[in-house]
Amino acid sequence: MKIVAAALMTCLLFATTSQAAEVSERNVRAQMEFLAGDAMQGRGSGTLFERVAAEYVASQFKQFGLDPVNGEYVQTINVPGKTVLEALKFDGAIGAKAALGSNVAALVVASERVAGPLKKSTTAYPIAKDAVMFIDLPADTKLQDFFTQVGPLVKNDAAAVIVRAPDAFMEDWSNFASRTVTKDATSNALFVDSELASMLRAMPDGTPLSFNTSFKKLPDTQTWNAVGKLPGADGKVAAQSIVLSAHLDHLGVRANASGDDKIFNGADDDASGTVAVLELARALSAERRPKRTVYFVAFGSEEAGGYGSKAFLSQLPFPRENFIANLQFEMIGRPDEKVRADELWLTGYERSNLGAELAKRGAKLVQDPHPDQKFFQRSDNYTFARQGIIAHTVSSYGLHKDYHNASDDLSRIDFKHMTKSINSMIKPIQWLANSTLVPAWLPGQSPVPSSNGAKP
């Protein structure tokens, strides 16, 4: 009877464990409805609501049986106050017509005084050195093409770059024009509406243009990381660590946003990634402990400059040489039409051998189909990758128009896709946590600045 009872208990334990490792849509919905609901007010970076989100995630980690990290489940991080743009005023004829936050929006500003001859162009290149360039993009320029052209302009040799904002950009103009702009170290780039663009278009090349700016220092703030640890079970490799992460924060409430909805819920960006980390923690902690240690982290203030991930890196709870890999989860709430329905993509897939190795073990990971967007450099993974650590982001963002808009809410989430996506990563991550693989950058693909032949 004892043998039979023991066998029965083993079967029951196996069945329970197997069931626990399956992420349910019910749990995904419940987590999302809390994090991306209106009550969380968009989880603005450094706000009380970001802290509430961190405390909630931490409580879940504790409930799942994860260990604290250095004695805590929530890390409090001091964030120095930024120096931000307070005023901008043009001289001459434009001065009487231009108003920051109204028909002028700043992308980046570095100088207190900007002056140079006007140089008009319909394309971003060639750069006119020391000139005030006016880039007269077509009104119907698509947002994707717009950012592809404008992105490189924030670091150039022109005195300043002024860009005519296309119609698609004007849809949320009031929100963008009133945003806080941090003082940049090198560049000056502005956007203007169609009326000011017409004025600039009518001026001959060489017309002197100038504007003055003033800045103010904001007070110091705080941000919060939620952290939990699943200790490795194998004494030989338990010190080796894998970090599964996402970012907690979004854009909060924007009073100047167009329309009635002022709450930027950030359902896809990045409540979806945070829930992926939560549900992976639930699944992996319900199974037998892996050989390697797995850290689960929800970073604060990614949207405000990646302060959470930078603080985690600066005070790593384990030796740097034991950092095996980081997988960041960002925007998996909706499928991407550029890949198959059951596929996710990995930023920088072609840079290391990690994506291919996970794919061999069943991960539905493919190469990022949007290389022009440079997503590898646009999430917390890059904080680690720039230090040589193998770090990528898992996503299925299909460039939808709800990105950084109030419309990125729960109504847009495809819960079946999201649940299936999280489930698809459980076994590959378990394999990585139990394997001896030490991922490596492929030749010439390391983003470390000092590496020979490194790619940014």
Secondary structure in CASP SS format (residue, H / E / C, confidence):
PFRMAT SS
TARGET T0000
AUTHOR 0000-0000-0000
METHOD secondary structure of the structure
MODEL  1
M C 1.00
K H 1.00
I H 1.00
V H 1.00
A H 1.00
A H 1.00
A H 1.00
L H 1.00
M H 1.00
T H 1.00
C H 1.00
L H 1.00
L H 1.00
F H 1.00
A H 1.00
T H 1.00
T H 1.00
S H 1.00
Q H 1.00
A H 1.00
A C 1.00
E C 1.00
V C 1.00
S C 1.00
E H 1.00
R H 1.00
N H 1.00
V H 1.00
R H 1.00
A H 1.00
Q H 1.00
M H 1.00
E H 1.00
F H 1.00
L H 1.00
A C 1.00
G C 1.00
D H 1.00
A H 1.00
M H 1.00
Q H 1.00
G H 1.00
R H 1.00
G E 1.00
S C 1.00
G C 1.00
T C 1.00
L H 1.00
F H 1.00
E H 1.00
R H 1.00
V H 1.00
A H 1.00
A H 1.00
E H 1.00
Y H 1.00
V H 1.00
A H 1.00
S H 1.00
Q H 1.00
F H 1.00
K H 1.00
Q H 1.00
F H 1.00
G C 1.00
L C 1.00
D E 1.00
P C 1.00
V E 1.00
N C 1.00
G C 1.00
E E 1.00
Y C 1.00
V E 1.00
Q E 1.00
T E 1.00
I E 1.00
N E 1.00
V E 1.00
P C 1.00
G C 1.00
K C 1.00
T E 1.00
V E 1.00
L E 1.00
E E 1.00
A E 1.00
L E 1.00
K E 1.00
F E 1.00
D C 1.00
G H 1.00
A H 1.00
I H 1.00
G H 1.00
A C 1.00
K C 1.00
A C 1.00
A C 1.00
L E 1.00
G C 1.00
S C 1.00
N C 1.00
V E 1.00
A E 1.00
A E 1.00
L E 1.00
V E 1.00
V E 1.00
A C 1.00
S C 1.00
E C 1.00
R E 1.00
V E 1.00
A E 1.00
G E 1.00
P E 1.00
L E 1.00
K E 1.00
K E 1.00
S E 1.00
T C 1.00
T C 1.00
A C 1.00
Y C 1.00
P C 1.00
I C 1.00
A C 1.00
K C 1.00
D C 1.00
A C 1.00
V E 1.00
M E 1.00
F E 1.00
I E 1.00
D C 1.00
L C 1.00
P C 1.00
A C 1.00
D C 1.00
T C 1.00
K C 1.00
L H 1.00
Q H 1.00
D H 1.00
F H 1.00
F H 1.00
T H 1.00
Q H 1.00
V H 1.00
G H 1.00
P H 1.00
L H 1.00
V H 1.00
K C 1.00
N C 1.00
D C 1.00
A C 1.00
A C 1.00
A E 1.00
V E 1.00
I E 1.00
V E 1.00
R E 1.00
A C 1.00
P C 1.00
D H 1.00
A H 1.00
F H 1.00
M H 1.00
E C 1.00
D C 1.00
W H 1.00
S H 1.00
N H 1.00
F H 1.00
A H 1.00
S C 1.00
R C 1.00
T C 1.00
V C 1.00
T E 1.00
K E 1.00
D C 1.00
A C 1.00
T C 1.00
S C 1.00
N C 1.00
A E 1.00
L E 1.00
F E 1.00
V E 1.00
D C 1.00
S H 1.00
E H 1.00
L H 1.00
A H 1.00
S H 1.00
M H 1.00
L H 1.00
R H 1.00
A H 1.00
M C 1.00
P C 1.00
D C 1.00
G C 1.00
T C 1.00
P E 1.00
L E 1.00
S E 1.00
F E 1.00
N E 1.00
T E 1.00
S E 1.00
F E 1.00
K E 1.00
K E 1.00
L C 1.00
P C 1.00
D C 1.00
T E 1.00
Q E 1.00
T E 1.00
W E 1.00
N E 1.00
A E 1.00
V E 1.00
G E 1.00
K E 1.00
L E 1.00
P C 1.00
G C 1.00
A C 1.00
D C 1.00
G C 1.00
K C 1.00
V C 1.00
A C 1.00
A C 1.00
Q C 1.00
S E 1.00
I E 1.00
V E 1.00
L E 1.00
S E 1.00
A E 1.00
H E 1.00
L C 1.00
D C 1.00
H E 1.00
L C 1.00
G E 1.00
V E 1.00
R C 1.00
A C 1.00
N C 1.00
A C 1.00
S C 1.00
G C 1.00
D C 1.00
D C 1.00
K C 1.00
I E 1.00
F E 1.00
N C 1.00
G C 1.00
A H 1.00
D H 1.00
D H 1.00
D H 1.00
A H 1.00
S H 1.00
G H 1.00
T H 1.00
V H 1.00
A H 1.00
V H 1.00
L H 1.00
E H 1.00
L H 1.00
A H 1.00
R H 1.00
A H 1.00
L H 1.00
S H 1.00
A H 1.00
E C 1.00
R C 1.00
R C 1.00
P C 1.00
K C 1.00
R C 1.00
T E 1.00
V E 1.00
Y E 1.00
F E 1.00
V E 1.00
A E 1.00
F E 1.00
G C 1.00
S C 1.00
E C 1.00
E C 1.00
A C 1.00
G C 1.00
G C 1.00
Y H 1.00
G H 1.00
S H 1.00
K H 1.00
A H 1.00
F H 1.00
L H 1.00
S H 1.00
Q C 1.00
L C 1.00
P C 1.00
F C 1.00
P C 1.00
R H 1.00
E H 1.00
N H 1.00
F E 1.00
I E 1.00
A E 1.00
N E 1.00
L E 1.00
Q E 1.00
F E 1.00
E C 1.00
M C 1.00
I C 1.00
G C 1.00
R C 1.00
P C 1.00
D C 1.00
E C 1.00
K C 1.00
V C 1.00
R C 1.00
A C 1.00
D C 1.00
E C 1.00
L E 1.00
W E 1.00
L E 1.00
T C 1.00
G C 1.00
Y H 1.00
E H 1.00
R H 1.00
S E 1.00
N C 1.00
L H 1.00
G H 1.00
A H 1.00
E H 1.00
L H 1.00
A H 1.00
K H 1.00
R C 1.00
G C 1.00
A C 1.00
K C 1.00
L E 1.00
V E 1.00
Q E 1.00
D C 1.00
P C 1.00
H C 1.00
P H 1.00
D H 1.00
Q H 1.00
K C 1.00
F H 1.00
F H 1.00
Q H 1.00
R C 1.00
S C 1.00
D C 1.00
N H 1.00
Y H 1.00
T H 1.00
F H 1.00
A H 1.00
R C 1.00
Q C 1.00
G C 1.00
I C 1.00
I C 1.00
A E 1.00
H E 1.00
T E 1.00
V E 1.00
S E 1.00
S C 1.00
Y C 1.00
G C 1.00
L C 1.00
H C 1.00
K C 1.00
D C 1.00
Y C 1.00
H C 1.00
N C 1.00
A C 1.00
S C 1.00
D C 1.00
D C 1.00
L H 1.00
S H 1.00
R H 1.00
I C 1.00
D C 1.00
F H 1.00
K H 1.00
H H 1.00
M H 1.00
T H 1.00
K H 1.00
S H 1.00
I H 1.00
N H 1.00
S H 1.00
M H 1.00
I H 1.00
K H 1.00
P H 1.00
I H 1.00
Q H 1.00
W H 1.00
L H 1.00
A H 1.00
N H 1.00
S C 1.00
T C 1.00
L C 1.00
V C 1.00
P C 1.00
A C 1.00
W E 1.00
L C 1.00
P C 1.00
G C 1.00
Q C 1.00
S C 1.00
P C 1.00
V C 1.00
P C 1.00
S C 1.00
S C 1.00
N C 1.00
G C 1.00
A C 1.00
K C 1.00
P C 1.00
END
